[in-house]
Amino acid sequence: MSATIVLVHGGFVDGAGWRGVYDVLTADGFDVRIVQNPTKSLADDAATTRDVLDGIDGPVVLVGHSYGGAVITEAGNHDKVGALVYVTAFAPDQGESVNTLLGTFPTDGPQPPILPPVNGYLFLDRDKFAESFAADVSEQEAAFMADSQVPWGLDALGGVVTKAAWQSKPSWYLHVTEDRMIPPAAQSSMAQRIGATVVETPGSHAIYVSQPGVVADLIKKAAATLQ
């Protein structure tokens, strides 16, 4: 039985951005599930992800993009998860949160254009969304992503990991060299800390949208170890 692939999106977006990766993987015969997290709190998102995992038979490759990396770090302790794939993603340790990691990022490079919170939720500046998040996505698609943003809850950023799944599960990391949301240097340090198998590629934070084949190839490498 080949592994089932479960895809977890990050902040400001929803699961629809995984469509290209989904198409590549399903064409290759994989069973793929996409988690639609509300991104209100880490605890809720991890619970939503575990609900999806509960309904799967056999081993799972759990994939997280950006904030989704924190979600898979928490939810990946599920006994069906055999491998973790981080796509330019946060990889917190026990007791850490996305906010904790943000505080360690270099301050001399591009900074995410996150607007001040409104009613406990964050958005990116629409006028700077394409440049910061989706620089290698078509202008039309980047504009749609900017205008269809999902509110990102402060409780999602501040949610603390209770047990880091990468401590006991093998992990892979897609290091994206032109990311202007999560600095490449921060990606490198997180990938090294978790002992991930690293693949490097040029691209933007929206690499899963712009280059689905590259992302799918790394997922397939992880899946091949579970057969």
Secondary structure by P-SEA (a helix, b strand, c coil): ccbbbbbbbbcccccccaaaaaaaaaaaccbbbbbbcccccaaaaaaaaaaaaaacccccbbbbccaaaaaaaaacccccccbbbbccbbbbcccccaaaaaaaccccccccccccccccccccccccccccccccccaaaaaaaaaacccccccccccccccccccccccccccccccccccaaaaaaaaaaaccbbbbbbcccccccccaaaaaaaaaaaaaaac
